[in-house]
Every structure is written in C-alpha cells, then in structure tokens.
C-alpha cells in the first residue's frame, strides 16, 4: 500500500507538504502510548493515534514509521506538522476512530505490524 492508497482508504486529508506518495506501507499499528509504539511497532508501518503532540513524530522517526494517521478528525498543532515536514513523515487526519480505521486497513490487506509486549 502507498500513501495515496492510505489516504483513499482512510478518507483522510494530508496535512504535511507533498511527499513521495509511492512510499510503501507494509503494515499497521494503533497506539496512544508512545512507549508501546517504541516497544512494538515494526518499520514501514502506519501509526494510527489520537495523540497530536510533537512527541508522536519524534517517536515515529525513531521507529521508522512510514506515516501517521490521526483518528477522529484530530488535527495536530503547527509545531507537530512542521516537525513532520522536517522528518519527511506524512501526517494524515481521518474522521474515523482507531477501531474502524484498523478494520478498514486490515480489510484492504494491510497486516498488523505490532510485536507482542511482555509485562516482564
């Protein structure tokens, strides 16, 4: 799946500057705890989240996230958008919740890219 397909499936709006929309997204992950993202996400995944602060972009950059989709129509502050532009990470906002977006993307053939997290 590429960025254009992701935008179409999520009925999303691209918030960042135009980028290479042919970039491949290989899987997906939904999380609001950035510690869970760091511990479980695999590279080239799309991150579905309700958090809109710059830390989401910093965490995504460290985790090699391919794109970030903000759920429930959330729009991040300009600081977050500027950081994403600097890091070349596409930001998308979608009117749907995390549960529905996960289902839409899974139904479109995108697998889960979350590793199990041990409580130990």
PLY file of the C-alpha trace (Angstrom):
ply
format ascii 1.0
element vertex 120
property float x
property float y
property float z
element edge 119
property int vertex1
property int vertex2
end_header
0.00 0.00 0.00
1.27 3.51 -0.70
0.44 6.92 0.80
-2.19 7.73 -1.84
-3.97 4.44 -1.19
-3.76 5.06 2.58
-5.38 8.49 2.15
-8.13 6.99 -0.01
-8.94 4.11 2.36
-8.97 6.32 5.46
-10.83 9.11 3.62
-8.04 11.23 5.05
-6.53 14.61 4.41
-2.77 15.06 4.03
-1.55 17.70 6.50
2.12 17.83 5.54
3.83 19.10 2.42
3.53 16.86 -0.63
5.99 13.99 -0.47
6.82 10.84 -2.37
3.40 9.18 -2.24
4.76 5.96 -3.71
6.44 5.11 -0.38
5.40 1.59 0.66
3.49 0.97 3.86
3.93 -2.66 4.84
1.76 -2.89 7.97
-0.13 -1.00 10.63
-0.23 -0.27 14.35
-2.68 1.62 16.55
-1.49 3.16 19.84
-1.67 6.24 22.02
1.15 5.25 24.37
4.42 6.13 22.69
6.23 3.63 24.92
4.08 0.92 23.30
4.99 2.24 19.87
8.71 2.11 20.68
8.37 -1.41 22.09
6.10 -2.97 19.49
5.93 -1.30 16.10
7.89 -2.63 13.15
9.48 -0.42 10.45
7.43 0.82 7.48
4.14 0.74 9.40
1.42 3.34 9.53
0.73 4.55 13.06
-2.90 5.24 13.98
-3.10 7.53 17.02
-5.16 10.12 18.82
-2.12 11.93 20.16
-1.22 15.11 18.31
1.90 16.40 20.06
5.41 16.57 18.51
6.48 13.51 20.51
4.40 11.38 18.12
6.61 12.49 15.24
9.83 12.03 17.24
8.78 8.52 18.28
7.76 7.68 14.72
11.09 8.89 13.36
12.96 6.67 15.82
10.75 3.70 14.90
10.93 4.13 11.11
7.18 4.72 10.83
6.07 5.32 7.23
3.09 7.59 8.02
0.93 8.80 10.90
-2.88 8.91 10.78
-4.67 10.98 13.40
-8.01 9.42 14.29
-11.41 11.02 14.99
-10.65 14.06 12.81
-7.93 15.35 15.11
-5.58 18.00 13.77
-2.14 18.42 15.35
-0.67 21.81 16.23
1.51 23.58 13.67
4.64 22.59 15.64
3.86 18.91 15.03
3.21 19.47 11.33
6.46 21.42 10.91
8.47 18.67 12.62
6.84 16.03 10.40
7.77 18.07 7.33
11.38 18.25 8.52
11.44 14.48 9.11
9.54 13.68 5.87
6.84 11.76 7.72
3.39 12.21 6.18
0.64 13.26 8.58
-2.94 12.42 7.69
-6.14 13.18 9.57
-9.16 10.90 9.20
-12.70 11.35 10.50
-12.88 7.72 11.66
-11.93 6.23 15.00
-9.00 3.91 15.59
-11.18 0.78 15.66
-12.82 1.48 12.29
-9.56 2.58 10.65
-7.83 -0.59 11.83
-10.61 -2.64 10.27
-10.57 -0.71 7.01
-6.81 -1.09 6.62
-6.82 -4.76 7.60
-9.65 -5.45 5.14
-7.59 -3.70 2.45
-4.80 -6.23 3.06
-2.56 -4.34 5.48
-1.27 -6.71 8.21
-0.62 -5.85 11.84
2.94 -4.67 12.45
2.77 -4.88 16.25
5.05 -7.17 18.20
3.76 -8.63 21.48
4.84 -6.69 24.57
5.75 -8.74 27.60
4.78 -7.48 31.08
8.08 -8.80 32.44
0 1
1 2
2 3
3 4
4 5
5 6
6 7
7 8
8 9
9 10
10 11
11 12
12 13
13 14
14 15
15 16
16 17
17 18
18 19
19 20
20 21
21 22
22 23
23 24
24 25
25 26
26 27
27 28
28 29
29 30
30 31
31 32
32 33
33 34
34 35
35 36
36 37
37 38
38 39
39 40
40 41
41 42
42 43
43 44
44 45
45 46
46 47
47 48
48 49
49 50
50 51
51 52
52 53
53 54
54 55
55 56
56 57
57 58
58 59
59 60
60 61
61 62
62 63
63 64
64 65
65 66
66 67
67 68
68 69
69 70
70 71
71 72
72 73
73 74
74 75
75 76
76 77
77 78
78 79
79 80
80 81
81 82
82 83
83 84
84 85
85 86
86 87
87 88
88 89
89 90
90 91
91 92
92 93
93 94
94 95
95 96
96 97
97 98
98 99
99 100
100 101
101 102
102 103
103 104
104 105
105 106
106 107
107 108
108 109
109 110
110 111
111 112
112 113
113 114
114 115
115 116
116 117
117 118
118 119
